[in-house]
Amino acid sequence: MGALMGGGVGLTIGFIFGSWSIIRGGAGPRGAMATLSQYMLSSAATFSFFLSIGSVIRTEPIYVSSLHSAPLAGQAINIRTKYEGIQLMKARWEAERRR
């Protein structure tokens, strides 16, 4: 989500500053569209990169928050191995088929 937000913000900021640069100093030898697109894409890539890193840092895994809140709610925490989980799932599927 941070990458999408950063891309949108970067495109907007790149458009604003790129347009201002073209108005102020001219388009240069490559033309207005190439100069503007370079500003927009470089700004979008930079904002997207940094906002995605921030999004990853701020995102907490679901299982961590549930492990912290379960003792507070008085619930027992069931931690099983992968094999036990598969066996439990197969038993539930078998019970559903019998219904």
C-alpha positions in Angstrom: 0.0 0.0 0.0 2.9 2.4 0.7 4.3 1.8 -2.8 1.0 2.8 -4.4 0.6 5.9 -2.2 4.2 6.8 -2.8 3.7 6.4 -6.6 0.7 8.6 -6.6 2.3 11.3 -4.5 5.5 11.1 -6.5 3.7 11.5 -9.8 1.9 14.5 -8.5 5.0 16.1 -7.1 7.0 15.3 -10.2 4.3 16.9 -12.3 4.3 20.1 -10.2 8.1 20.5 -10.0 8.7 19.3 -13.5 6.2 21.8 -14.9 7.8 24.5 -12.8 11.2 23.6 -14.1 10.1 23.6 -17.7 8.3 26.9 -17.3 11.3 28.4 -15.5 14.2 27.1 -17.5 12.8 25.7 -20.7 12.3 22.1 -21.9 15.9 21.5 -23.0 17.1 19.5 -26.0 14.8 16.5 -25.3 11.6 18.4 -25.3 8.9 19.1 -22.8 7.2 15.7 -22.6 10.5 13.8 -22.1 11.7 16.2 -19.4 8.3 16.2 -17.6 8.1 12.4 -17.7 11.6 12.1 -16.4 10.7 14.3 -13.4 7.5 12.4 -12.8 9.0 8.9 -13.0 12.0 9.7 -10.9 9.9 11.4 -8.2 7.4 8.5 -8.2 10.1 5.9 -7.9 11.8 7.7 -5.0 8.5 8.3 -3.1 7.3 4.8 -3.8 10.5 3.3 -2.5 10.6 5.2 0.7 6.9 4.9 1.5 7.0 1.1 0.8 9.9 0.7 3.3 7.9 2.7 5.9 4.8 0.6 5.2 6.8 -2.6 5.8 8.3 -1.3 9.0 5.0 -0.1 10.4 3.1 -3.3 9.5 2.8 -5.8 12.3 2.0 -9.4 11.6 -1.4 -10.6 12.6 -0.2 -13.6 14.6 1.9 -11.3 16.9 -1.0 -9.1 17.9 -3.2 -12.1 18.5 -0.6 -13.8 20.7 -0.3 -10.6 22.8 -4.1 -10.1 23.2 -5.1 -13.7 23.8 -3.8 -13.9 27.4 -5.5 -10.7 28.2 -8.8 -12.1 27.0 -8.4 -15.2 29.1 -8.1 -17.5 26.1 -5.7 -20.3 25.8 -3.1 -20.2 23.1 -3.0 -23.3 20.9 0.3 -23.6 19.1 0.5 -26.8 17.0 2.9 -28.2 14.6 2.2 -28.3 10.9 1.5 -32.0 11.0 -1.0 -31.5 13.8 -2.7 -28.7 12.0 -3.1 -30.8 8.8 -4.5 -33.7 10.8 -7.0 -31.4 12.5 -8.0 -30.0 9.1 -8.5 -33.4 7.6 -10.6 -34.5 10.6 -12.8 -31.4 10.1 -13.2 -32.1 6.4 -14.2 -35.7 7.1 -16.8 -34.5 9.6 -18.2 -32.1 7.1 -18.4 -34.9 4.4 -20.4 -37.1 6.8 -23.1 -34.4 7.4 
